[in-house]
Amino acid sequence: MVGIAPGAELFELKRLRMLDGLPISVDHNRVPLRLMPDAALLDFTTASLYEALDGEGHAPVRADYELEARPADAHEAELLGLAPDAPVLFATTVAIGEDGRVLDLGRTVYRADRYRFQATLMRRTQTMRESSNEETLARGLAGRAGGRRRGVRRDAGRRQAE
């Protein structure tokens, strides 16, 4: 479930991203048209999608982001200058507004040889009411219809040491 009503009109934005004249990614974003009724009038070669949403009063405050490796399909490979089935990184993004509604559904295919993911991970102090990250992930994945189930083995290192 993505939180957009069935039959809702969507603005679709497809872009080939370049860096120093070389293709690095193919982006495909879908935004409910009611959020940006004049989206088709914007020049997204220079305009920012999220700045446009913000300008309409719909600033993204959170995004759920997933990244996985997979082979490029023929169309992606052609756009990115790769051989078919070359490894790419495939990301999905669900951007959420302050009111909890979905603002953007994004898919991005990155050339694996021209992309680096960098993040700063911080530990949050856990209160009595908060659950562990593993529990949160397990609940979220269990709630997805057909979602993949991933488990975290807390004792994996201990078993190897014994």
ZAROKOL-183666 format. One record per atom (N, C-alpha, C, CB): x negated, y, z. Coordinates in steps of 0.1 Angstrom, whole numbers, padded with zeros to 4 digits, always signed. Glycine has a CB too. Layout:
N
XYZ ...
***
This chain:
162
-0008-0012+0000 +0000+0000+0000 -0009+0012+0000 +0010+0000+0012 -0006+0022-0009 -0014+0034-0010 -0007+0046-0005 -0019+0035-0024 +0005+0046-0002 +0012+0057+0004 +0017+0067-0006 +0003+0064+0013 +0018+0063-0019 +0024+0072-0029 +0037+0065-0034 +0014+0075-0041 +0048+0073-0034 +0061+0067-0038 +0061+0061-0052 +0072+0078-0037 +0067+0049-0053 +0068+0044-0067 +0075+0053-0076 +0075+0030-0066 +0070+0055-0088 +0076+0064-0098 +0071+0078-0096 +0090+0063-0097 +0063+0082-0086 +0059+0095-0084 +0050+0099-0096 +0051+0097-0071 +0051+0111-0101 +0043+0116-0112 +0029+0119-0107 +0049+0129-0118 +0019+0114-0114 +0005+0115-0110 -0003+0123-0120 -0001+0102-0108 -0012+0131-0116 -0022+0138-0124 -0034+0129-0124 -0025+0153-0119 -0038+0124-0136 -0050+0116-0137 -0061+0124-0143 -0047+0104-0146 -0073+0122-0137 -0085+0129-0141 -0096+0119-0143 -0089+0140-0130 -0101+0118-0155 -0112+0109-0158 -0124+0117-0162 -0108+0098-0169 -0135+0114-0156 -0147+0122-0159 -0159+0113-0160 -0149+0132-0148 -0168+0116-0169 -0181+0110-0170 -0191+0120-0163 -0186+0107-0185 -0197+0116-0152 -0206+0125-0145 -0220+0123-0150 -0206+0122-0130 -0227+0134-0152 -0241+0134-0157 -0250+0141-0147 -0241+0142-0171 -0263+0137-0147 -0273+0143-0139 -0286+0143-0148 -0276+0135-0126 -0290+0155-0150 -0302+0157-0159 -0300+0151-0173 -0315+0151-0153 -0287+0152-0178 -0284+0148-0191 -0282+0133-0192 -0295+0151-0200 -0283+0125-0181 -0281+0111-0181 -0268+0107-0174 -0293+0104-0174 -0260+0098-0179 -0248+0094-0173 -0251+0086-0160 -0239+0085-0182 -0244+0090-0149 -0246+0084-0136 -0233+0077-0131 -0251+0094-0126 -0221+0082-0135 -0209+0076-0129 -0197+0079-0138 -0206+0081-0115 -0187+0071-0137 -0174+0073-0143 -0164+0074-0132 -0170+0061-0153 -0157+0086-0131 -0147+0088-0121 -0133+0088-0126 -0150+0102-0114 -0124+0082-0118 -0110+0082-0122 -0102+0085-0109 -0106+0068-0128 -0096+0097-0109 -0088+0102-0098 -0074+0103-0101 -0094+0115-0092 -0065+0100-0092 -0051+0101-0094 -0045+0109-0082 -0044+0087-0095 -0038+0120-0085 -0033+0129-0074 -0018+0131-0077 -0041+0143-0075 -0010+0130-0067 +0004+0133-0069 +0006+0147-0075 +0012+0131-0055 +0013+0147-0086 +0014+0160-0093 +0021+0171-0085 +0022+0158-0106 +0030+0167-0076 +0037+0177-0067 +0027+0185-0059 +0047+0170-0058 +0015+0179-0056 +0005+0186-0048 -0003+0197-0056 -0005+0176-0043 -0004+0195-0069 -0011+0204-0078 -0004+0205-0092 -0026+0199-0081 +0008+0212-0091 +0016+0212-0104 +0009+0218-0116 +0028+0220-0101 -0001+0227-0114 -0008+0233-0125 -0022+0226-0127 -0010+0248-0122 -0024+0214-0123 -0037+0207-0124 -0042+0207-0139 -0036+0194-0118 -0033+0205-0148 -0036+0203-0162 -0042+0216-0168 -0024+0199-0170 -0040+0227-0161 -0045+0240-0166 -0060+0243-0161 -0036+0251-0161 -0065+0235-0152 -0078+0237-0146 -0089+0230-0155 -0079+0231-0132 -0100+0237-0155 -0112+0231-0163 -0121+0223-0153 -0120+0243-0169 -0119+0210-0153 -0126+0202-0144 -0140+0199-0148 -0119+0189-0141 -0145+0205-0158 -0159+0205-0161 -0167+0213-0151 -0162+0209-0176 -0160+0223-0146 -0166+0232-0135 -0158+0232-0122 -0168+0246-0141 -0145+0229-0123 -0137+0230-0111 -0138+0217-0102 -0122+0232-0115 -0137+0219-0090 -0137+0208-0080 -0123+0204-0077 -0145+0212-0067 -0121+0191-0078 -0108+0185-0075 -0104+0188-0060 -0107+0170-0077 -0113+0186-0051 -0109+0188-0037 -0108+0203-0034 -0120+0182-0028 -0115+0212-0040 -0113+0226-0038 -0100+0230-0044 -0124+0234-0045 -0095+0224-0055 -0082+0227-0061 -0071+0223-0051 -0081+0220-0075 -0073+0211-0046 -0063+0206-0036 -0062+0215-0024 -0066+0192-0031 -0074+0219-0019 -0075+0229-0008 -0068+0242-0011 -0090+0231-0004 -0070+0247-0023 -0064+0259-0028 -0049+0259-0028 -0069+0263-0041 -0043+0247-0029 -0029+0244-0029 -0023+0241-0015 -0025+0233-0039 -0032+0242-0005 -0028+0240+0008 -0028+0225+0012 -0015+0245+0011 -0036+0217+0005 -0036+0202+0008 -0051+0198+0009 -0029+0194-0004 -0057+0203+0019 -0071+0199+0021 -0073+0185+0026 -0078+0209+0031 -0081+0177+0020 -0084+0164+0025 -0091+0165+0039 -0092+0155+0015 -0087+0157+0048 -0094+0158+0061 -0101+0144+0065 -0083+0161+0072 -0097+0134+0057 -0103+0121+0059 -0103+0113+0046 -0096+0113+0070 -0112+0104+0044 -0112+0096+0032 -0117+0082+0036 -0121+0101+0021 -0110+0072+0032 -0114+0058+0034 -0122+0054+0021 -0101+0048+0036 -0134+0049+0023 -0143+0047+0012 -0148+0033+0013 -0155+0057+0012 -0148+0026+0001 -0153+0013+0000 -0162+0012-0012 -0141+0002-0001 -0173+0005-0010 -0183+0004-0020 -0187-0011-0022 -0196+0013-0017 -0188-0016-0034 -0192-0030-0036 -0199-0031-0050 -0180-0039-0036 -0207-0041-0051 -0214-0044-0063 -0206-0053-0072 -0228-0050-0061 -0206-0050-0085 -0199-0059-0095 -0205-0057-0108 -0184-0057-0094 -0202-0065-0118 -0207-0063-0132 -0198-0052-0139 -0206-0076-0140 -0205-0044-0148 -0197-0034-0156 -0189-0041-0166 -0207-0024-0162 -0177-0036-0168 -0169-0041-0180 -0175-0034-0192 -0154-0038-0178 -0170-0038-0204 -0176-0033-0217 -0174-0018-0218 -0169-0040-0229 -0163-0012-0214 -0160+0002-0216 -0169+0010-0206 -0146+0005-0213 -0170+0006-0194 -0179+0012-0184 -0194+0012-0189 -0178+0006-0170 -0198+0000-0193 -0212-0002-0198 -0215+0008-0209 -0214-0016-0202 -0205+0009-0219 -0208+0018-0230 -0209+0033-0225 -0196+0017-0240 -0200+0037-0217 -0200+0051-0212 -0213+0054-0204 -0188+0054-0203 -0218+0044-0196 -0229+0046-0187 -0243+0042-0194 -0228+0038-0175 -0242+0037-0207 -0254+0034-0214 -0260+0021-0208 -0264+0045-0213 -0252+0012-0205 -0257-0001-0199 -0253-0013-0208 -0251-0003-0185 -0259-0024-0206 -0255-0036-0212 -0242-0041-0205 -0266-0047-0212 -0233-0047-0213 -0221-0053-0206 -0226-0063-0195 -0212-0061-0217 -0218-0063-0184 -0221-0071-0173 -0233-0067-0165 -0223-0085-0177 -0239-0055-0168 -0250-0050-0160 -0244-0046-0146 -0257-0037-0166 -0253-0047-0136 -0247-0044-0122 -0244-0029-0121 -0258-0048-0111 -0232-0027-0114 -0228-0013-0111 -0223-0014-0097 -0217-0008-0121 -0222-0002-0091 -0215+0000-0078 -0201+0005-0080 -0224+0009-0068 -0191-0001-0075 -0178+0003-0076 -0172+0008-0063 -0169-0009-0082 -0168+0021-0063 -0163+0027-0051 -0148+0030-0052 -0171+0039-0047 -0140+0028-0042 -0127+0033-0041 -0126+0042-0030 -0117+0021-0039 -0118+0053-0032 -0116+0063-0022 -0101+0066-0021 -0124+0076-0025 -0096+0067-0008 -0083+0071-0006 -0084+0084+0003 -0074+0060+0001 -0082+0095-0002 -0083+0108+0005 -0069+0111+0012 -0088+0120-0004 -0070+0115+0024 -0058+0117+0033 -0058+0132+0037 -0058+0107+0045 -0046+0138+0037 -0044+0151+0042 -0041+0152+0057 -0033+0158+0034 -0040+0164+0062 -0038+0166+0076 -0025+0160+0081 -0038+0181+0079 -0015+0159+0072 -0002+0153+0075 -0002+0138+0074 +0009+0159+0067 -0013+0132+0070 -0014+0118+0069 -0010+0112+0055 -0005+0111+0079 -0007+0121+0046 -0003+0117+0033 -0015+0115+0024 +0007+0127+0027 -0014+0106+0014 -0024+0103+0005 -0025+0115-0005 -0022+0090-0003 -0037+0121-0007 -0039+0132-0016 -0045+0127-0029 -0047+0142-0010 -0054+0117-0028 -0061+0113-0040 -0065+0098-0039 -0074+0121-0041 -0063+0091-0050 -0067+0078-0051 -0079+0078-0061 -0056+0068-0056 -0091+0075-0057 -0102+0076-0066 -0109+0063-0068 -0112+0086-0061 -0114+0061-0080 -0122+0049-0084 -0135+0055-0091 -0115+0039-0093 -0146+0051-0086 -0159+0056-0093 -0167+0044-0096 -0166+0066-0084 -0173+0043-0108 -0183+0033-0111 -0196+0040-0113 -0178+0025-0125 -0206+0036-0105 -0219+0042-0105 -0229+0032-0112 -0224+0045-0091 -0238+0038-0119 -0250+0030-0124 -0258+0027-0111 -0259+0038-0134 -0260+0014-0109 -0267+0010-0097 -0281+0015-0097 -0267-0005-0096 -0287+0017-0108 -0301+0021-0109 -0303+0037-0107 -0308+0017-0122 -0292+0044-0106 -0292+0058-0105 -0284+0063-0093 -0288+0065-0118 -0281+0055-0084 -0273+0059-0072 -0279+0054-0059 -0259+0053-0074 -0279+0063-0050 -0283+0060-0036 -0272+0065-0027 -0297+0067-0033 -0268+0056-0018 -0258+0059-0008 -0266+0062+0005 -0248+0048-0006 -0263+0074+0011 -0270+0077+0023 -0259+0082+0033 -0280+0089+0021 -0260+0077+0046 -0251+0081+0056 -0258+0082+0069 -0240+0070+0057 -0252+0090+0078 -0256+0091+0091 -0246+0084+0100 -0258+0106+0096 -0250+0074+0107 -0241+0067+0115 -0243+0071+0130 -0243+0051+0114 -0231+0074+0136 -0232+0079+0150 -0223+0070+0158 -0228+0093+0151 -0228+0067+0170 -0220+0059+0179 -0211+0068+0187 -0229+0051+0189 -0198+0064+0187 -0188+0072+0195 -0186+0065+0208 -0175+0072+0187 -0185+0073+0218 -0182+0068+0232 -0169+0061+0232 -0184+0079+0243 -0168+0049+0236 -0155+0042+0236 -0148+0044+0249 -0158+0027+0233 -0135+0048+0247 -0127+0049+0259 -0119+0036+0261 -0117+0061+0258 -0112+0036+0272 -0104+0024+0275 -0093+0021+0265 -0098+0025+0289 -0088+0032+0259 -0077+0030+0249 -0082+0027+0235 -0069+0043+0249 -0095+0029+0232 -0100+0026+0219 -0104+0012+0218 -0112+0035+0216 -0103+0006+0206 -0107-0007+0204 -0121-0007+0197 -0097-0015+0196 -0127-0018+0197 -0140-0019+0190 -0138-0018+0175 -0147-0032+0193 -0149-0014+0168 -0149-0013+0154 -0145-0026+0147 -0162-0008+0148 -0150-0037+0152 -0147-0050+0147 -0132-0053+0148 -0155-0061+0154 -0126-0049+0159 -0111-0051+0161 -0104-0043+0152 -0107-0049+0175 -0108-0030+0150 -0101-0021+0141 -0102-0026+0126 -0107-0007+0141 -0114-0031+0122 -0115-0037+0109 -0106-0049+0107 -0130-0040+0106 -0107-0058+0117 -0099-0070+0116 -0084-0067+0115 -0101-0079+0128 -0079-0057+0122 -0065-0053+0121 -0062-0048+0108 -0061-0044+0133 -0070-0039+0103 -0068-0032+0090 -0068-0042+0079 -0078-0022+0088 -0078-0051+0079 -0079-0061+0068 -0068-0071+0069 -0092-0068+0068 -0064-0075+0081 -0053-0085+0082 -0040-0079+0077 -0051-0089+0097 -0038-0066+0078 -0026-0059+0073 -0025-0057+0058 -0025-0046+0080 -0036-0059+0051 -0036-0057+0037 -0030-0070+0030 -0050-0054+0031 -0020-0069+0022 -0015-0080+0014 -0026-0085+0005 -0002-0077+0007 -0030-0097+0006 -0041-0102-0003 -0054-0097-0001 -0037-0099-0018 -0056-0089+0010 -0069-0084+0013 -0079-0094+0017 -0068-0074+0024 -0092-0091+0015 -0102-0100+0019 -0104-0100+0034 -0116-0097+0012 -0107-0111+0039 -0109-0112+0054 -0124-0113+0056 -0101-0124+0060 -0129-0104+0065 -0143-0105+0068 -0144-0106+0083 -0151-0092+0064 -0153-0115+0088 -0154-0116+0102 -0168-0112+0106 -0152-0131+0106 -0169-0108+0119 -0182-0104+0124 -0185-0115+0135 -0182-0090+0130 -0196-0121+0133 -0201-0131+0143 -0210-0125+0153 -0207-0143+0136 -0205-0123+0165 -0213-0116+0175 -0224-0125+0180 -0204-0112+0186 -0223-0138+0178 -0233-0147+0184 -0243-0153+0174 -0226-0159+0191 -0243-0147+0162 -0251-0152+0151 -0266-0152+0155 -0249-0145+0138 -0270-0141+0161 -0284-0140+0165 -0288-0149+0176 -0288-0126+0168 -0279-0151+0185 -0281-0159+0197 -0282-0173+0193 -0270-0157+0207 -0274-0178+0184 -0275-0192+0179 -0288-0195+0173 -0264-0195+0170 -0293-0185+0165 -0306-0187+0159 -0318-0188+0169 -0309-0176+0149 -0316-0181+0180 -0327-0180+0190 -0327-0193+0198 -0325-0168+0198 -0315-0200+0199 -0315-0212+0208 -0321-0224+0202 -0300-0215+0211 
***
